[in-house]
Amino acid sequence: MLKHRGFPGRLPGTDFQFTIRRANPRGVTEITRRERFRDRRPADKRADAGFLQALWENFGDEPFERGNLDAGRISWLFGREVVPAEDPFDPASYDALLRIDVDVARASFPDVFDGSSREEWA
């Protein structure tokens, strides 16, 4: 499992996890698309924006390996802002390649792409 050095482990000042420390010995947690409803808590929305900003700052529009990125956090963006970068895609692999769909991400989280700093998401 690739460990993304320099990637934030969590949203600053919260318990919203962005990375995992070690591979799961019982199997890889599968990435699934989670529905985001309008009544989500503001803290959850900040966590999504903060995670997307960290992805953008670390990988830009290039494909990236899932590695130690948290499957639960990816799942909130998967199928919309974060999409598979390979075919066939294995949602239960640490080696799976993903990428940011920049057009969708800009529409969903415009503040992430207008030069806002990471500290604003805390």
C-alpha positions, 0 to 999 in steps of 0.5 A: 500500500502506497503511503502518500507522504505530505498528505494531511491525515485529517481535517485540521481541528477535527476527527475527519480522517483523510488517510489510514495508517496501515492496510486492513489485514481482513481485506481492503475496504471497497470504495462505493458512491455515497449519496450526499443529501442537502441536509448534511451537517456543515462540518461534513461539507467542510470535510468533503471540501478539505479532502478535495482541496488536499487531493487537488494540491497533491495530485492536480488533474493527474491520476493518483493511486488510492494507497492509504487514502481513506475509502470512506472519505473518498466514497463521499466524492466518488462517482462525481468529483473523484472518478476511476482513472482506469478500466477495469476499476477495482474498488477494493484495491489499494493500487486502484487509480483515481482522478479528479473530474475537474469540471464537476469538482469546480461546479460542486466546490468552487471555493477549492479552485479559486485560490482559497487556502486550506486553513479556511476549511478548519 
